[in-house]
Amino acid sequence: MKTPLFASLFLAAAVVANAATPEECLRAKKLGKTEQAATCLLELSRSDNAWYRAEAAWASGRFDEARNLFQQALSANPGSAEIRVRSGRLYLERFNKSEASKLFGEALKINEKDAGALMGMALLSAEGFSSKAEDYAKKAAEADPKRLDARELLARLALERSRPDEARKHAQQALAMSPDGAIDAMAVLATADWLEDKKTSPWEQKALAINPNYSELYGIGGDIFVLQRRYREAIALYEKAVALEGHNYRVRSELGVNLMRLGRDQDARKQLETAYEAGYRNAATVNTLRLLDSYSRFDVVRDGNLSLRLRKDEADLLRIYAMRELKKAVSTYNKKYRFELKEPLQVEFYPDHEDFAVRTMGLPGLGALGVAFGDAVAMDSPAARPPGQFHWASTLWHELSHIYLMKMTDHKVPRWFTEGVSVHEEMQVSKEWGDRLDPPILKAIRDKTLLPIADLDRGFQQPDTPTQVVVSYFQAGRVIDFITEKRGWDTILQMIGDFKQMKTTAEVIPARMGISPEEFDKQFLEWLDADVGQMARNFPEWEKTMKPLVTAFEERNWDKVIADGPRVRDLYPEYVDKRSVYEMLAEAYRAKGNSDKATEEMLRYVRKGGRSPELIKSLATLLVDAGRNTDAAGVLERLNFIYPQDAALHQQLGDLYATLGNKQGALTEFHALVAMKPIDMAGAHYRLATAYKATNQPQKALDEVYLALELAPGFKDAQKLLLELSP
């Protein structure tokens, strides 16, 4: 490993300054005073104070040594808040965020107004995209008005929230405190200019004049561009940072992660391995390298410029449905958006949710199902979640809509708008798709806590509560519903063009809707209340009446369930989760021998978006028993979009299709059955052979019959089919 220039100077320094402090050394280093910083840190390294030696080790890249020295320093000074803060900052940067939080918390117990500890909590909260980051930074600035980094962080947080005017205000306040020292504030000001598509910024030159090796100028810019989903521009900034200072391993790691987001896996590995070998082993670096290693267990399935990355153990099954749905969505969107994708597009399915989490690490406000980057979509596979919790096709259409809006606006679309369009699109495919009205949404509507349209991005980027992201997804989707109902789809396309020109939401709403953002909010809320307001007001009554209904169900008091169930159901008809009224009523009707009523109730359940595979399959059985095979097949088809990893599903649906004369449908389902490798593989191959025969593919039918007979030589139906197929 090459020794960084700064470390070389540090080791070679011969002159020792008097009374060096960690703050002085780090300040000199940040401002590009390399020799002064190296000399200063050399003195710290020779100190009898373990804390000072820890700072010197940290600055020169000896992170494990620094951690051990901080522990020694704390043992010698158990009441020190300052040592806890600095140790916490090391843990936050390199090791363990929970340990960092613990250390900052201990420091605040010693002194609740410790500015360093408050800054530590602010930085920790900022990494988690929590709205508390701003509160902590403000408290740090109040505790120590000379705290430059607190003001700089406030500037950065404002820009992350897409509030450039506020960001510039905080940055200018930092510069007023230290005109030649607030270079992070200069980085924020430069980034604000770049975000407005200005090719150059005077703040870039000013920062580099102070420190020609100030790589975080571009590192901070890259971080903020990533949050805006402008990945290509972020990568260009990170590359400039690494070219300026190759041993800035934080930025090198971010560069690797984002190269991977654009499908440049080999380039990503090179950057990540360089950071790892240099000792930079934070969670993103380590886990992303592990994910890259795991790709040897994946297949890539291509069709034109579309491809799927599927883990080998589920590739044969998912390719049947995923590629078909992907092509359908692309064809639909090409026409609807009047825009065709030119570059290759890859969709990645991860059956291990932790792999998907690594793929999306470092992005705020994401639904935990899928994410779009630019030329790639990453998402959970159906196997990543318990059956019924995930509608993979709905997620695919949602994420693919993001791809179109990103490309059509050069990634300049506001978060609320692209999420709103994607939520809207899910429901355009089918009213059963998309997410239901969850209790947090009903409470937000009832309590009137929906955000103003001009500030809706905040609900995604830095939510005030854990449920605000979910509520904001719903609100954004309904806003798009409202606009299309009032003004038509062409207005959405016009807005896309406006956002490409970097117009703000506050500018676009009056231009396209003819009313102010405030009037828009008023009209939207009135429209929404007419649609779902009563359900929101019913929610307390629903909660109250559900409890005795559940008790009656558990006690098998079927008469009470049947008597009270319809009224409770209609208070909150969107509720289709576990122990829904639909399920309880259907069970009660079955127990009373009324299969028609049970069937009717379960049909209501699926039409409202219920996704339990067991309940859906039980409905199919009721329909088959009633001689309604076409309806039964239609019900089972839903499960291929929810949880296709079910051999019994494909066998039952394939048999139904065969009975109904849907030859292509039977062929598809029996292909899926074979891909599932069921216990009765001979029977699966036999069924596939019959489907090939029905579709006039005798050679393929023969191949499948032979496979069936290899597994079960005495299989009489297969023997009979072989005779029929033999020339």
Secondary structure, DSSP 8 states (H G I E B T S, - for coil): ----HHHHHHHH-----SS--HHHHHHHHHTT-HHHHHHHHHHHHT-S-HHHHHHHHHHTT-HHHHHHHHHHHHHH-TT-HHHHHHHHHHHHHHS-HHHHHHHHHHHHHH-TT-HHHHHHHHHHHHHTT-THHHHHHHHHHHH-TT-HHHHHHHHHHHHHTT-HHHHHHHHHHHHHH-TTT-HHHHHHHHHHHHHTT-S--HHHHHHHHH-TT-THHHHHHHHHHHHTT-HHHHHHHHHHHHHH-TT-HHHHHHHHHHHHHTT-HHHHHHHHHHHHHTT---HHHHHHHHHHHHGGGEEEEEETTEEEEEEHHHHHHHHHHHHHHHHHHHHHHHHHTT----S-EEEEEESSHHHHHHHTTT-SS--SSEEE-SSEEEEE-GGGS-TTS--HHHHHHHHHHHHHHHHHTTT---HHHHHHHHHHHHHHH-TTSS----HHHHHHHHTT----GGGTTHHHHS-SSTTHHHHHHHHHHHHHHHHHHHH-HHHHHHHHHHHHTT--HHHHHHHHHSS-HHHHHHHHHHHHIIIIIHHHHHHHHHHHHHHHHHHHHHTT-HHHHHHHHHHHHHHSTT--STT-HHHHHHHHHHHTT-HHHHHHHHHHHHHTT---HHHHHHHHHHHHHTT-HHHHHHHHHGGGGT----HHHHHHHHHHHHHHT-HHHHHHHHHHHHHT--S-HHHHHHHHHHHHHHTT-HHHHHHHHHHHHHH-TT-HHHHHHHHHH--
